[in-house]
Each structure stands twice: as structure tokens, then as C-alpha cells.
Amino acid sequence: MEGRFRHRGAELAYDDAGTGSLAVYAHGGLVSQAVEQRMDLFDWAPLLQTGRRLVRYDARAHGRSTGRPAAEDYTYPSLADDLLALLDHLGAAEPVDAIGASMGCGTCLHAAVRAPNRFSRLVLLIPPTAWASREAYAQANRNAADTIEREGAAAWLAAGRAPRPAVVADVPEFSPTPPEAILPSVLRGLADSDLPSPATLATLRCPALILGWLDDPGHPVSTAATLAGFLPRAELHLSQTRADVRTWGARIADFLTRPRP
């Protein structure tokens, strides 16, 4: 079932499947739920087969959701506000499980820090570069935004983006889903973002599953390992092959259906 709601001047679209305890999923930057479906990167069937309700939404200005050209709308804390508003819209009275990939990982962590009682478990997929390693990524995003404004998105794409890690080299590439007029603002908002500090993360008490892969400067093992070290109840799994990434759906289903300790 498809749904929509309005929040802070944008209309956010989501897909609602299954019944039972609620889990929400926030995707990575520049893609959308439909693009991720075509990429065939994550398999949600195992989770739905456990009798869970899964709500996946398009971040503002991504996919079917609308947005405006304002960089402050696309920082992790602002996106976390959208996630919390989605929980309000869904009527989530009990703590929910939150799953986030890359940008969505930052979204979930900021939301959990702000409202820890609203979350039962966290699943953090390919955590993005953060803290000391973040500035090079941020500068690349700012440069990309400048290029798009001067020469257009086609020129930026023609120049080539960072190579993808071997583990997902066979996954098709897609053009960014934010409209060209908004794309520079999205890139600058992400450039102005970072994960919560390790000391802040150490205050979270909900269990966390961290799933990452190797040899990806944009999603380095160092971020995943630091998260695993500071989140008090975290477990970490790193994948070296595409076949192992395909196990993530089953790993997520197992983690989210275990009895809470």
C-alpha cells in the first residue's frame, strides 16, 4: 500500500507492507525506494515473512517525495525530523525498529539520539564516512553542487563519480532521483552533515546490528567499527562478496525477531 503525508512543506511518499510490529526503513542518498528495488541490493522478503510490518519511505526530494532547494532541509538532523514525523503519522505508540542505509543510517542515528524511547532496535547498513574522514566527502559534495549549478547535472555525471567497491560492482548505476534544481541543495545538506559524536552514541541503549562491506571510502570499515565500539549493544558484520550481501535480509530478520535480552 502506498501512502503520503505532508511535513515541513514537503509531501513524503512511503510504501506500507505486512502486518505486525513496525519496522521503518530509510534509504541512502540520491536514490529512492524504486531505484533500490531495481538495484536488487537488499532483500526484504525474509523480514516480511516473519510477520512484520515494513514501511519504506522516500526521503524529501528523492523519488516520489517533494522538496525545496534549501540545503538545511537535507542535513541528517533535518531528515531525522522527517523520520520522527513519519512515526507520528503512522500512529506509532510503541517503540519501533529502524533500518537505515548510508544517509538513512545518519537519519536513524540522529532520530534515535533525539528520541531514544521511540526506537526498539537499530539496523545500520553501510554507515557513511564520518567524523575525521568526513571532510573529504563533504568537499567533494560541495564541488559537485557547484559543478551542477554552473554546467548542469549531465556534466557532473559525465565527469564520473567515485568508483564503487568490488562487492557491488555488478549493481546497475542510476541517475540521482532529486530534481536537478534541488540536487545541489541535497548535496550541500549532506556535506553539512555528520553522524552524532561517539560520546553521544554511547548513551543509546537499544540493540544495534551494523552491516557493512569492504573497500568503500564512502562507507569505510572505520565508521562501522567505531559505531560497533561505542554503541553499547552492537554487533558488526562485514561482507566481502555480493553473495554475502544477499544474506543481509535474513540477518536483519533474525536480529529483529530475536527476543529482547
N, C-alpha and C positions, 0 to 999 in steps of 0.2 A: 504494500500500500504506500502511495506517495502522499506526503503532507507538506505544508508550508506554514510559516509563521513570520511575522514581522518583528524586527528588533533593531533599535537604533538606526532607523532609516533604511534598512535593507530587508529584503524578503529572502528567507533562508529555506531551502528545499531539503527534504530528507526522505529516506526510504525506511519503512517500518515493517519488519518481517518477524514472524514467530510469535509465541506467547510465553509467558512465564516471567522470571526475573529479568530485569532490564540491563542490557549492556549497550553502550553507545560507542560509536567509532568515529574518529576524526582523521581525515586523510592528510597526505603530505602536500607541500606547497606546489602550486601551479597546475595540479591535476584536478580530478573530480571523482565522484563515485563511478560514473560511467567509464571514464578513462581507466581507472584501476581495474574495473571489470574486464575491459579489453586487454589490459596488460597481463591479466591472469596471474597476478603476483601472490595474492592472499586468497585462501580457500575458506569461506565462511560456513560451508555445509556442516563440518563437524560440530560447530557451536550450535547451529540451529537444530541439529539432530539431537542435542541434549535436552531440548525443550526450553530453550532460552528465547527471549525477545531481543532482537538486534536492531538498533536504529543507527543508520549511517547517514550522515548529512554532508552537503556541500558547503564548505566554508564560504563566507561572504565574498562575492565577486568571482567565485570559482564555479564552474559547471552551470547548474540551473539557478544558483543563488545570485542575487544582485548586490551591488556595492557602489561606492563613490570613489573618486580619485582623491583620497586623503590617506596619507601614509600611516597616520596614527590609528586607523581602523584595522591595520593588518599586523600590528605587533602581537606577540604572544599573549600579553595580558588582555588586550582588547579581544582577541579570538577566544580567550578563556571566558570572558564575559558572555560571548555568544553561546558557548557551551552550557554555561550555567542557566542562561535564558532558555535554551532548549529543554533542559531538565524541568524548568518551571512550566514550560508549555506542555510537556508530556505528563505533567502531574506527578512527578517522581517524588513520592513522600518518603520512601526508604532509600538508603544508600545504594548507588548503582556501581556497576563495573564500567571502567572507562578504558578504551583502547585507542591509542594514537600512534600514527606513523610520522616520523620526521617532524614537520611543522605541527602535526597533530599531537605528537609527543610533547612538544613545548606547550601546546594548548592545554593538554590534560594535566601536566605538572603544575602550571600556574593556577588552573582551576582548583586542583587538589590542595595547594598551599593556601589559597584564599578561602576555600570552604571544605575543609577536610572531612567534616561529618557527612558530606553528600556522596562520598565515594567509599566503596567496599574493597575493591581491588583495582590495581592499575596494570595494564599491559602496554609496554613501551617498545614500539617497533622502530628499528634503525634510528636511535636517538641522534639528533643532528649535532654537528660540531658546536662546541660551547666553551664558555669561559676563555682561557688563554688562547685557544685555537680559533676563536670566533672571528677575530678582526679581519683576517684574510678573506673569509667568506663574505663578511659584511661589505668590504671594499669592492669585491667582485660584483655584488648585487648593486651597489651604488653606481659602478661603472656601467653595468648593463642597463640600468634605468636611464642614465644619461644618453647612452647609445640609442635606445628606443625612442627617446624624445627627439634626438637630432635626426636620426636616419630611418626610424621605423623598426618594428619587431622583426621584419624579414631580414634586415641587415644584421641584427643581433644573432638571429638563428643561423644565418649563413656563415657567420664567423665561427660557429661551433661552440658548444658548451663543454663542460668538463667531461672527460671520458668516464663511462660507468664501470663499476667493478666487474671482474670476470664472472662472479657468481650470478649476475643478472644481465650479462652481455647479450643474451638472446631475447630479452624482453623488448617488444617494439617501443619505439620512441613516439611521443605525441607532442603536438604544439601546446603551449600553455593555454589553459582554459580562461583565465581572466581576459576580458576585452583589452585590446591594445591601448585604449585611452586610460585604462585603470592599471595596467600591468606595471608601469614604473612606480606607482604608489604601493602596490603589493610588494615589489622588490625592496623598496626603501623601508617599508614597515618591517619586513623580515630582517633587513640589515640592522635595524634599530632594536632587534630582539635578542634575548639570551635566555637560557634556562635559569630557573631560580638558583641561588647560590647553594653550594654543597651543604653549608651550615643550615640553611633553611630546609633543604630536602631532608636533613636528618631528623626534623621534627615530625615527618609524616609517619604514621603508624600502620597504614594499610599495606597488605602484602603486594609485592610488585614482581612481575615477570618481565625481563628485559631480553629482547630478541634482536640480535644484530648480525652483520656479516663483515667479512674481512676486506681489506684493501680498498676502502672507500673514504677519501679525505673529507667528503661532505658529511659522512656519518661514521666517524672514526671509532675504533675499538676503545680509544681512551675515554671518550664520553660515556660509552656503555659501561666500562669498568668503573669509572668514577661514580656513576649512578648506583651501580651494584654495591659499591663500598660505603656509600653514605645513606642510601635508603635502608632503614633498619631491618626490613623483612623482604629482601630482594633476592631473586635468583636470576642468573645470567646464562644465556645460551647463544653461542656464536656459530654461524653457518659458513661453510667453505664451498658448498655446492648448491646448484639450483634445486637438486632433488631434496636437499635438507631444508631449504626454504619452503618447499611444498609441505613439509611436516608442521609448519607453524600453526596452521588451522587446528590440527589435532592437539598440539601443545597448548594452544590457547584454551581450547575446550576443556582439556584435562585440568588446567590451572584454575579456570573459573568455576568448575563444578566440584572441586575438592571441598571437603568440609573445612570450615574455618578453624584454625588452631585455637 
